[in-house]
């Protein structure tokens, strides 16, 4: 069974890009980011070497957006803040039984146009044309139309993040999000990993749902974006 060291969740983007998502990364020195059509997230090494920020500027370009997500270190003062959003990181402790839901479907490459359309309508967060390459995505269809989905995003050692949880407006209130998150968590746990996720602090409805599904708050985080000098 893969180890579940929770400390790797303090830098989930960096741990993913230096590990299981290295094939989807581009890097300069001590800075790394996803390929542009995969994700906006970037990370730098956690050591105090100031060169890491120059490396990230070279990687992204001057005056460009740097999505630092919940990066544990802050850039120099000449980096212009773009957004700040309070949130929390939640994990599902081991030992909670999960059930595989046969009513959900695996979304493949041929489903990407539908997924992009659903994202455009629901705005669950950053999602690009190659984001589905980060992991498994599950969906629910009604009369052949994709009305809800959720998938795997960041993958630090021993853990997999559940993300892009969204339901079309006309299909809400039917428990689709709970089914999808539960099905993904069961799949993740079946391979010996721990499910985790991030949620905005203001999204109290989602937090209540995740708690009902067995997730607990590991830590409060701040999501940040900057513009390179």
C-alpha positions as CSV (number, residue, x, y, z in Angstrom):
1,X,0.0,0.0,0.0
2,X,1.3,3.5,-0.8
3,X,2.2,5.6,2.2
4,X,0.0,8.5,3.2
5,X,2.3,11.1,4.6
6,X,0.0,14.1,5.2
7,X,2.9,16.6,5.1
8,X,3.2,16.3,1.3
9,X,-0.3,18.0,1.2
10,X,1.4,21.2,2.4
11,X,2.7,21.7,-1.1
12,X,0.4,19.6,-3.3
13,X,1.1,21.3,-6.6
14,X,4.9,21.1,-6.2
15,X,4.7,17.4,-5.0
16,X,2.5,16.5,-8.0
17,X,4.7,18.3,-10.6
18,X,7.9,16.8,-9.3
19,X,6.3,13.3,-9.1
20,X,3.4,11.7,-10.9
21,X,2.6,14.7,-13.1
22,X,6.2,15.3,-14.1
23,X,5.3,14.3,-17.7
24,X,2.8,17.2,-17.8
25,X,5.2,19.8,-16.4
26,X,7.6,22.4,-17.7
27,X,10.4,23.7,-15.5
28,X,13.2,26.2,-15.2
29,X,15.7,25.7,-12.4
30,X,13.7,25.7,-9.1
31,X,10.4,26.6,-10.6
32,X,7.8,24.3,-12.2
33,X,4.3,24.7,-13.8
34,X,1.9,22.6,-15.7
35,X,1.7,22.8,-19.5
36,X,-0.5,25.7,-20.4
37,X,-3.4,23.6,-21.8
38,X,-3.4,21.3,-18.7
39,X,-3.5,23.7,-15.7
40,X,-2.5,27.2,-14.5
41,X,-0.9,26.0,-11.3
42,X,2.8,26.7,-10.6
43,X,5.2,26.0,-7.8
44,X,8.7,26.8,-6.6
45,X,11.1,25.0,-4.3
46,X,10.4,25.5,-0.6
47,X,14.1,26.3,0.2
48,X,14.8,30.0,0.9
49,X,16.9,30.6,-2.3
50,X,15.5,33.8,-3.9
51,X,16.6,32.5,-7.4
52,X,13.5,30.4,-7.4
53,X,11.3,33.4,-8.1
54,X,13.6,34.6,-10.9
55,X,13.3,31.0,-12.3
56,X,9.5,31.2,-12.2
57,X,9.5,34.6,-13.9
58,X,11.7,33.2,-16.7
59,X,9.3,30.2,-17.0
60,X,6.1,32.2,-17.2
61,X,7.4,35.4,-18.7
62,X,7.3,39.0,-17.4
63,X,4.0,40.5,-16.5
64,X,2.3,37.1,-16.7
65,X,-0.2,35.4,-14.3
66,X,1.2,33.0,-11.7
67,X,-1.4,30.8,-10.1
68,X,0.3,29.8,-6.9
69,X,-2.8,28.0,-5.5
70,X,-2.0,27.2,-1.9
71,X,1.8,27.5,-2.2
72,X,3.4,27.5,1.3
73,X,5.7,30.4,0.4
74,X,5.0,34.0,-0.8
75,X,6.8,35.7,-3.7
76,X,8.8,39.0,-3.3
77,X,6.9,42.3,-2.8
78,X,7.2,43.4,-6.4
79,X,4.9,40.6,-7.5
80,X,1.5,42.1,-8.0
81,X,-1.4,40.3,-6.2
82,X,-4.2,39.2,-8.5
83,X,-6.5,37.4,-6.2
84,X,-6.8,36.0,-2.7
85,X,-9.4,33.4,-1.7
86,X,-9.7,31.8,1.7
87,X,-10.4,28.0,1.7
88,X,-9.7,24.7,3.3
89,X,-8.1,21.4,2.5
90,X,-10.1,18.3,3.5
91,X,-9.1,14.7,3.6
92,X,-11.0,11.5,4.1
93,X,-9.4,9.4,6.8
94,X,-8.7,5.7,6.1
95,X,-11.1,3.1,7.3
96,X,-14.3,4.6,5.9
97,X,-16.0,2.1,3.7
98,X,-16.5,3.2,0.1
99,X,-18.9,1.9,-2.5
100,X,-18.2,1.8,-6.3
101,X,-21.3,3.4,-8.0
102,X,-22.0,1.5,-11.3
103,X,-24.3,4.3,-12.3
104,X,-21.5,6.7,-13.2
105,X,-19.5,6.6,-16.3
106,X,-15.8,7.1,-17.0
107,X,-15.3,10.1,-19.3
108,X,-12.7,9.6,-22.0
109,X,-11.0,11.8,-24.6
110,X,-14.2,11.8,-26.7
111,X,-16.1,13.4,-23.9
112,X,-13.8,16.5,-23.6
113,X,-16.1,18.8,-25.7
114,X,-19.0,17.9,-23.4
115,X,-16.9,18.4,-20.3
116,X,-15.7,21.8,-21.5
117,X,-19.3,22.8,-22.2
118,X,-20.4,21.8,-18.7
119,X,-17.5,23.7,-17.1
120,X,-18.4,26.8,-19.1
121,X,-22.0,26.6,-17.7
122,X,-21.0,25.8,-14.1
123,X,-17.6,27.4,-13.4
124,X,-16.2,24.9,-10.9
125,X,-12.7,26.4,-11.2
126,X,-9.7,26.3,-13.5
127,X,-10.3,23.7,-16.3
128,X,-8.6,23.4,-19.6
129,X,-8.7,21.2,-22.7
130,X,-6.0,18.7,-21.3
131,X,-7.1,18.9,-17.6
132,X,-8.7,15.5,-18.0
133,X,-5.2,14.0,-18.5
134,X,-4.5,14.7,-14.8
135,X,-6.5,11.6,-13.7
136,X,-9.8,9.7,-14.0
137,X,-13.0,11.8,-14.6
138,X,-16.5,10.4,-13.9
139,X,-19.8,11.7,-15.1
140,X,-23.5,11.2,-14.9
141,X,-25.7,11.3,-18.0
142,X,-29.4,12.0,-18.4
143,X,-30.9,10.9,-21.7
144,X,-27.4,10.8,-23.1
145,X,-26.5,14.3,-22.0
146,X,-23.6,14.9,-19.5
147,X,-25.2,16.7,-16.5
148,X,-22.6,16.2,-13.8
149,X,-18.9,15.3,-13.4
150,X,-16.0,15.2,-11.0
151,X,-12.4,14.1,-11.5
152,X,-8.9,13.6,-10.2
153,X,-6.5,16.6,-10.2
154,X,-3.4,17.0,-8.0
155,X,-1.6,13.7,-7.2
156,X,1.1,14.1,-4.5
157,X,2.6,10.8,-3.3
158,X,0.0,8.6,-1.6
159,X,-2.9,11.0,-2.3
160,X,-5.3,12.0,-5.1
161,X,-7.3,15.3,-5.1
162,X,-10.9,15.3,-6.2
163,X,-11.8,18.4,-8.2
164,X,-14.1,19.9,-10.9
165,X,-17.2,18.8,-9.0
166,X,-20.0,20.4,-11.0
167,X,-23.7,19.8,-11.9
168,X,-25.7,21.5,-14.7
169,X,-28.3,23.9,-13.2
170,X,-31.3,21.8,-14.5
171,X,-30.0,18.7,-12.8
172,X,-29.2,20.0,-9.3
173,X,-30.8,18.7,-6.2
174,X,-30.6,15.0,-7.3
175,X,-27.5,14.0,-5.3
176,X,-25.2,13.8,-8.3
177,X,-22.2,15.5,-6.6
178,X,-22.4,13.1,-3.6
179,X,-22.5,10.1,-6.0
180,X,-19.5,11.3,-8.0
181,X,-17.4,12.3,-5.0
182,X,-18.2,9.1,-3.3
183,X,-17.4,7.0,-6.4
184,X,-14.1,8.8,-6.9
185,X,-13.1,8.4,-3.2
186,X,-13.9,4.7,-3.4
187,X,-11.7,4.3,-6.5
188,X,-8.8,6.2,-4.9
189,X,-9.0,4.2,-1.7
190,X,-9.2,0.9,-3.6
191,X,-5.7,1.6,-4.9
192,X,-4.4,2.4,-1.5
193,X,-4.3,6.2,-1.7
194,X,-6.0,8.9,0.3
195,X,-8.7,11.2,-1.2
196,X,-8.4,14.9,-0.5
197,X,-9.9,18.1,-1.9
198,X,-9.9,21.9,-1.7
199,X,-13.0,24.1,-1.2
200,X,-13.6,27.8,-0.8
201,X,-14.4,28.8,2.7
202,X,-17.6,30.6,1.6
203,X,-18.9,27.4,-0.1
204,X,-20.7,26.2,3.0
205,X,-23.0,23.9,1.1
206,X,-20.1,22.0,-0.5
207,X,-18.3,21.8,2.9
208,X,-21.4,20.2,4.5
209,X,-21.6,17.7,1.7
210,X,-18.0,16.7,2.0
211,X,-18.3,16.3,5.7
212,X,-21.3,14.1,5.2
213,X,-19.2,11.9,2.9
214,X,-16.6,11.5,5.6
215,X,-14.1,14.3,4.8
216,X,-12.6,16.3,7.6
217,X,-10.7,19.6,7.5
218,X,-7.0,19.1,7.6
219,X,-6.0,22.8,7.4
220,X,-7.3,26.2,6.3
221,X,-5.5,27.5,3.3
222,X,-5.3,30.7,1.2
223,X,-5.5,30.5,-2.6
224,X,-3.4,33.2,-4.2
225,X,-2.6,34.4,-7.7
226,X,0.1,37.0,-8.7
227,X,1.5,38.8,-11.7
228,X,5.2,38.4,-12.3
229,X,7.2,41.7,-12.3
